[in-house]
Amino acid sequence: MATAGKDLSSYHTASVPGGSGLRLGLVTSEWNPEITGALRDGAVETLLKHGVALNLLLEERVPGSFELPLGAQTLLEHRDVDGVICIGSVVRGETPHFDYVCQAVASGIMDLNIKHGKPVIFCVLTDDTMEQARDRSGGRHGNKGVDCAVALLKMCALTRKYRG
């Protein structure tokens, strides 16, 4: 596993741009709520810690990870957000459904970045087991929601730098 021995939630606070004035979206899948709830909580806590105002955090829920790209697109087109984090969890089962969902979600989120020129962050755990998902959503490997919140702040700073 790529994160073995590495805590995803370790970062240097000084290297994270402030989020003051940013209007951000979080789209969270209702599937595997134990995991997605923990990821969401880590992301929100981190964004608030770095100056994002609670009233400028727009949150939506979607049924599953497959619906994350449309949820994010809706926020980008109708709520004038600076960026979005897509939060989901897909755990491998006994059929190829896992592969189709993971590929579709990854492609959909990537396409939104390019289409809108705004950061849309992939905070979708794609694990073989629930134990792995727990390890990456607040367990022994930290919380990928924290990692993705930091990524969103950094990418928002980059896009602002070139937009003026």
N, C-alpha and C positions, 0 to 999 in steps of 0.2 A: 504494500500500500504506500502510496506516495507521501502520506503524512506520518508514517511511522516515526516515532521519536521527535516529532515536531508539533508544537502547540500552535494551532492556527491563530489563536487569539493573542499571540505575542507580537507587539509592534511598539515602535518608539513614538510616544505621544507627540513629540516635537516635529516628527516628520509628517503629521497629518494636518492638512489644511483645515481651517475653521469652516463651519457650515452656516454661519450667520447669514440670514437673508435667503438661504436656499429653500426652495419649495420642492419637496421630494415625495416620491410615491413608493409605497410598499404594496406589492401584490402577493398574497400568501395563499397557498393551496390548503384546502380543508382536508386533503387526504394525508394520512399519517400525522394527525394533529399534535401528538406528543413531540414529534421532531420539528415540524414546521413552527409550532408555537415557541419552542426554545430558540430556534433560529431567528424568528421575528423579534423575540425579547432581546436577544443579543445585539441585533441590528439597531433596534430603537434605543437601547441604552447607550450604545456607542455614538449614534448620531446626536443624541441629546448632550452627551459628554463633550462633544466637539462643537457645540453652539447652534445646532439646528433647533428652531423653535417648535415645540410640540404642536402648535396650531398650524404649522406649515408642513406637517407630516400627514400626507393623505394616504389612507389605508383602504384597500379593497381585498375581499376574499373571493376566491374562485374555487370550483369544485375539486379540481385536480391539477397536477403539473402541466398536463396538455393544454389547459386553458390559460396558463400564465402569459404567453405572448399576447393574446387578445386583451387580457386585463391590462397589461402594461401599455399596449397601443391605445386603449381607451383613455387612460390617464394622460398619456402624451398628447393626444389630440384634443381632449376636452377639458383638461385641468391645468394646462400650461406649467407642467413640472419641469424642473431642471434635470431630473434623472429619476430612475426607478430601480428598485431591487426586486427581482422575482424570486420568491422563496418557495421551494418545494422539496419533496422527498420521494424518490422512486426506489423501491427495493425489489431486487431481482426475484422473480418467481419461477415457476416451472415452464413457462411458455416464452416465446420471443416477444411478447407484448412489451417487456422492459426495454428492449433494444429500439423498438419503434417509437415509444414515448420519449425516451432519452434523446434520440436523434432529432425528432421533430421539435422538441422544446429547445434544444441547443441551437438549432438552425433558426427557429423563430425569434429567439432572443437576439442572436447575432444580426439577423436581418433588421430588427428594430433599431439597433445601434446605428447602422449604416443609413437606413431610411430617414431617421429623425435627427441624426447628428448630435444625439444626446446619449449619455451613458445609461445603458440598461444592463444591470449586473446579474449574472448567472449565479444565484445562490440556491442551486438545486443539487441536493445530495443524490448521488446515483450509486447506491451501495448494494453489496451482495446480501447483507443481512441487516436486521434491525439493530443488532449489537454495534455494527460499524456505524450506522446512522446515529445511534446514541453517543458513540465515542466522538463524533464530529459535530454534535449539536449541544455541546456543553459538558461532554465527558472527557476522557483522558487525552483527546486531541484538541481540546478547546471548543470554540464555537465558530463555525464558518459564517454565521450571521455577523459576528464582529468583523471578521476578515472582509466580508463583502461591503459592510458599511464604510470601512476605511477605503476600500477600492472606489466606492461611489464618491466619497468626498474628494479623493485624488483626481478622479476623472472629471468631476464637475469643475475643479480648479483648472484643469487643463483646458477644458472647453471654454471657460470664462476668459482665460488668458488670451485666447485667439479671437474671441468675439468682442472683447473690449468690455 
